Amino acid sequence: MHFDENGWLQPSGLLPNRQETVEQLFVTNSHRQRLWDQFKVLVSRLVQQSIPVHAFWLDGSFISTKEKPKDIDIVIFTEVNFLNSQFSLLDGLRNQFDGLDVFWASSSTKEDELSVAITKFEILKWDWVFGMNRAKKAKGYIVLTD
């Protein structure tokens, strides 16, 4: 991985990384540490509340060279039925962190045609959203592997 001339992560597309690697690469000052600490609290709350998480995708200026990013953009992929039935809980949780911009996406481990289609749609949608900067140039974003 490297950064382009504008500070965006390269190569473009989904880049798998462990949490500890992301922390080493992107937590470079106290401001970024505060944002990362909020992310770790969010993860802890998800575990405490038994929220089924399939994946975390990270994006935005946090995964750039910007010294003081406003927040961390996060998409959390969770079971489609859980998302539909517990949206109020999830929406309340996302609003507890001023340094995190949290979005929820449906995914499923089921193999039926509808579940597979929903999961593929969400992946394509968020790849399109996260895969380009505001100037419409391709950039990388992170999927946590642990």
C-alpha positions in Angstrom: 0.0 0.0 0.0 1.0 3.6 -0.6 -0.5 7.0 -1.1 -1.0 8.9 -4.3 0.0 12.6 -4.8 -3.2 13.7 -3.1 -2.8 11.5 0.0 -5.4 8.8 -1.0 -4.7 5.2 -0.4 -3.5 3.1 -3.3 -3.8 0.7 -5.0 -7.5 1.3 -5.6 -10.2 -1.1 -4.4 -10.8 -3.1 -1.3 -7.6 -3.7 0.7 -7.7 -6.3 3.4 -5.9 -5.4 6.6 -5.8 -6.4 10.3 -6.8 -3.9 12.9 -3.3 -3.7 14.3 -1.9 -2.9 10.9 -4.5 -0.1 10.4 -3.6 1.3 13.8 0.1 1.3 12.9 -0.4 2.9 9.5 -3.1 5.5 10.4 -2.9 6.4 14.1 -0.1 8.9 13.7 -1.1 11.6 16.2 -3.4 12.2 19.2 -6.3 13.4 17.1 -6.3 10.2 15.0 -5.8 8.2 18.3 -9.1 9.7 19.6 -10.9 8.6 16.5 -9.4 5.1 16.6 -10.3 4.8 20.3 -14.0 5.6 19.4 -13.9 2.9 16.8 -12.6 0.4 19.3 -15.4 1.3 21.7 -17.9 0.8 18.9 -16.5 -2.7 18.2 -16.7 -3.5 21.9 -20.3 -2.4 22.1 -21.2 -4.5 19.1 -19.7 -7.5 20.8 -21.4 -6.8 24.1 -24.8 -6.5 22.4 -24.2 -9.6 20.3 -24.7 -7.8 17.0 -23.7 -10.1 14.2 -21.0 -8.3 12.2 -19.8 -9.9 8.9 -17.3 -7.1 7.9 -16.1 -3.6 8.7 -15.1 -1.4 5.7 -13.1 1.8 6.6 -12.9 4.8 4.3 -12.6 8.6 4.2 -9.9 11.0 5.2 -8.9 8.8 8.1 -7.3 6.4 5.7 -5.5 9.2 3.9 -2.5 11.3 4.8 -4.7 14.1 6.2 -3.4 15.1 9.6 -6.7 15.8 11.3 -9.5 13.8 9.6 -13.0 14.8 10.7 -14.1 11.2 11.3 -13.8 7.6 10.2 -16.2 6.5 7.6 -17.4 2.9 8.4 -19.7 0.5 6.8 -20.7 -2.4 9.0 -22.1 -5.4 7.2 -24.6 -7.3 9.3 -27.2 -10.0 8.8 -30.1 -8.7 6.7 -32.8 -9.9 9.1 -31.0 -8.4 12.1 -30.6 -5.1 10.3 -34.3 -5.0 9.4 -35.6 -6.0 12.8 -33.2 -4.0 14.9 -32.7 -0.9 12.9 -33.7 1.4 15.7 -31.1 -0.1 18.0 -28.4 0.1 15.3 -29.3 3.7 14.4 -29.1 4.7 18.0 -25.7 3.1 18.3 -24.3 4.9 15.3 -25.3 8.2 16.7 -23.3 7.7 19.9 -20.0 8.6 18.3 -19.2 12.0 17.0 -15.9 10.9 15.4 -17.5 8.0 13.5 -19.7 8.2 10.4 -21.3 4.7 10.6 -23.4 3.1 7.9 -25.1 -0.3 8.1 -25.3 -2.7 5.1 -27.2 -5.9 4.7 -25.3 -9.1 4.1 -26.1 -12.7 4.6 -24.4 -16.0 5.1 -27.4 -17.8 3.7 -27.2 -19.3 0.2 -30.7 -18.6 -1.1 -31.0 -16.5 -4.3 -32.5 -13.4 -2.6 -29.9 -13.4 0.3 -27.0 -13.7 -2.2 -28.5 -10.9 -4.4 -28.9 -8.5 -1.4 -25.3 -9.1 -0.3 -23.9 -8.6 -3.8 -25.9 -5.4 -4.2 -24.6 -4.0 -0.9 -21.0 -4.9 -1.8 -21.3 -3.3 -5.2 -23.0 -0.2 -3.8 -20.4 0.5 -1.1 -17.5 -0.4 -3.5 -18.9 2.4 -5.8 -19.2 4.8 -2.9 -15.9 4.1 -1.2 -13.9 3.3 -4.4 -13.5 6.9 -5.7 -12.6 10.3 -4.2 -14.6 13.4 -4.7 -12.7 14.1 -7.9 -13.9 10.7 -9.2 -10.4 9.2 -9.1 -10.0 5.6 -7.9 -8.7 5.0 -4.4 -8.3 2.3 -1.9 -10.3 1.6 1.2 -9.9 -1.0 4.0 -11.7 -4.1 5.0 -10.7 -5.4 8.4 -9.8 -9.1 8.4 -10.0 -9.7 12.2 
